[in-house]
Amino acid sequence: MEPDEELLLAVLNSAPVVDGRREDRLAGASGRELAREWGGTGTAAELERLRRARDAIQAVVRGHA
């Protein structure tokens, strides 16, 4: 798998539904860690961009875009 594909999947899977509740793994320390693993800095602005990208990708996958 290409690195870009791995990043795409990591971002896409950062909001799993556990016991009927959506978790946001781009929030707090886990979000900063994910961003840093991929060469980011983990700033609040960067995490917000990742969340917006994730939401857009999920909308496409679910047929809402």
C-alpha atoms as an extended CHARMM CRD file, in Angstrom:
* protein
*
        65  EXT
         1         1  MET       CA              0.0000000000        0.0000000000        0.0000000000  PROA      1               0.0000000000
         2         2  GLU       CA              1.2400000000        3.4830000000       -0.8540000000  PROA      2               0.0000000000
         3         3  PRO       CA              1.9400000000        5.9420000000        2.0020000000  PROA      3               0.0000000000
         4         4  ASP       CA             -0.7820000000        8.2960000000        0.7370000000  PROA      4               0.0000000000
         5         5  GLU       CA             -3.2880000000        5.4360000000        0.8440000000  PROA      5               0.0000000000
         6         6  GLU       CA             -2.2100000000        4.5540000000        4.3860000000  PROA      6               0.0000000000
         7         7  LEU       CA             -2.7000000000        8.1650000000        5.4920000000  PROA      7               0.0000000000
         8         8  LEU       CA             -6.0960000000        8.2860000000        3.8010000000  PROA      8               0.0000000000
         9         9  LEU       CA             -7.2020000000        5.1530000000        5.6690000000  PROA      9               0.0000000000
        10        10  ALA       CA             -5.7950000000        6.4140000000        8.9810000000  PROA      10              0.0000000000
        11        11  VAL       CA             -7.7640000000        9.6570000000        8.6420000000  PROA      11              0.0000000000
        12        12  LEU       CA            -10.8940000000        7.8960000000        7.4040000000  PROA      12              0.0000000000
        13        13  ASN       CA            -10.7830000000        5.4430000000       10.3140000000  PROA      13              0.0000000000
        14        14  SER       CA            -10.1670000000        8.1230000000       12.9490000000  PROA      14              0.0000000000
        15        15  ALA       CA            -13.8740000000        8.3380000000       13.8310000000  PROA      15              0.0000000000
        16        16  PRO       CA            -15.0080000000        4.8080000000       14.6480000000  PROA      16              0.0000000000
        17        17  VAL       CA            -18.3840000000        4.0290000000       16.1600000000  PROA      17              0.0000000000
        18        18  VAL       CA            -17.8930000000        2.1210000000       19.4190000000  PROA      18              0.0000000000
        19        19  ASP       CA            -20.9250000000        0.8950000000       21.3630000000  PROA      19              0.0000000000
        20        20  GLY       CA            -23.1380000000        3.1020000000       19.2090000000  PROA      20              0.0000000000
        21        21  ARG       CA            -21.1140000000        6.2590000000       19.8720000000  PROA      21              0.0000000000
        22        22  ARG       CA            -18.7860000000        7.9960000000       17.4530000000  PROA      22              0.0000000000
        23        23  GLU       CA            -15.2700000000        8.5330000000       18.7890000000  PROA      23              0.0000000000
        24        24  ASP       CA            -13.0730000000       11.3190000000       17.4420000000  PROA      24              0.0000000000
        25        25  ARG       CA             -9.5120000000       10.0740000000       17.4760000000  PROA      25              0.0000000000
        26        26  LEU       CA             -8.3250000000       13.3370000000       15.9410000000  PROA      26              0.0000000000
        27        27  ALA       CA             -9.1350000000       15.1030000000       19.2060000000  PROA      27              0.0000000000
        28        28  GLY       CA             -6.6250000000       15.6830000000       21.9770000000  PROA      28              0.0000000000
        29        29  ALA       CA             -3.4260000000       13.7180000000       22.3890000000  PROA      29              0.0000000000
        30        30  SER       CA             -4.4460000000       10.9200000000       20.0160000000  PROA      30              0.0000000000
        31        31  GLY       CA             -5.0120000000       13.4230000000       17.2150000000  PROA      31              0.0000000000
        32        32  ARG       CA             -1.6900000000       15.1410000000       17.8180000000  PROA      32              0.0000000000
        33        33  GLU       CA              0.0370000000       11.7470000000       17.8210000000  PROA      33              0.0000000000
        34        34  LEU       CA             -1.5820000000       10.6970000000       14.5430000000  PROA      34              0.0000000000
        35        35  ALA       CA             -0.6040000000       13.9820000000       12.8900000000  PROA      35              0.0000000000
        36        36  ARG       CA              2.9890000000       13.6710000000       14.0860000000  PROA      36              0.0000000000
        37        37  GLU       CA              3.2250000000       10.0590000000       12.8760000000  PROA      37              0.0000000000
        38        38  TRP       CA              2.5210000000       11.3920000000        9.3900000000  PROA      38              0.0000000000
        39        39  GLY       CA              4.9540000000       14.2990000000        9.5110000000  PROA      39              0.0000000000
        40        40  GLY       CA              2.6320000000       16.9440000000       10.8760000000  PROA      40              0.0000000000
        41        41  THR       CA              2.9720000000       19.0500000000       13.9790000000  PROA      41              0.0000000000
        42        42  GLY       CA             -0.3590000000       18.3510000000       15.6580000000  PROA      42              0.0000000000
        43        43  THR       CA             -1.4940000000       21.9600000000       15.9580000000  PROA      43              0.0000000000
        44        44  ALA       CA             -5.1600000000       22.7150000000       16.5210000000  PROA      44              0.0000000000
        45        45  ALA       CA             -5.4250000000       24.1740000000       13.0090000000  PROA      45              0.0000000000
        46        46  GLU       CA             -3.8460000000       21.0840000000       11.4780000000  PROA      46              0.0000000000
        47        47  LEU       CA             -6.1940000000       18.7640000000       13.3540000000  PROA      47              0.0000000000
        48        48  GLU       CA             -9.1670000000       20.8380000000       12.2100000000  PROA      48              0.0000000000
        49        49  ARG       CA             -8.0380000000       20.4570000000        8.5870000000  PROA      49              0.0000000000
        50        50  LEU       CA             -7.7020000000       16.6950000000        9.1030000000  PROA      50              0.0000000000
        51        51  ARG       CA            -11.2170000000       16.5410000000       10.5820000000  PROA      51              0.0000000000
        52        52  ARG       CA            -12.6490000000       18.4920000000        7.6320000000  PROA      52              0.0000000000
        53        53  ALA       CA            -10.8420000000       16.1840000000        5.2040000000  PROA      53              0.0000000000
        54        54  ARG       CA            -12.1190000000       13.1330000000        7.0790000000  PROA      54              0.0000000000
        55        55  ASP       CA            -15.6880000000       14.4090000000        7.0560000000  PROA      55              0.0000000000
        56        56  ALA       CA            -15.4930000000       15.1060000000        3.3120000000  PROA      56              0.0000000000
        57        57  ILE       CA            -14.0600000000       11.6480000000        2.5850000000  PROA      57              0.0000000000
        58        58  GLN       CA            -16.7140000000        9.9700000000        4.7250000000  PROA      58              0.0000000000
        59        59  ALA       CA            -19.4490000000       11.8980000000        2.9030000000  PROA      59              0.0000000000
        60        60  VAL       CA            -18.1530000000       10.6210000000       -0.4450000000  PROA      60              0.0000000000
        61        61  VAL       CA            -17.8610000000        7.0410000000        0.8280000000  PROA      61              0.0000000000
        62        62  ARG       CA            -21.4080000000        7.1640000000        2.1840000000  PROA      62              0.0000000000
        63        63  GLY       CA            -22.7890000000        8.7240000000       -0.9920000000  PROA      63              0.0000000000
        64        64  HSD       CA            -23.6720000000       12.0640000000        0.6020000000  PROA      64              0.0000000000
        65        65  ALA       CA            -21.4310000000       14.1860000000       -1.5950000000  PROA      65              0.0000000000
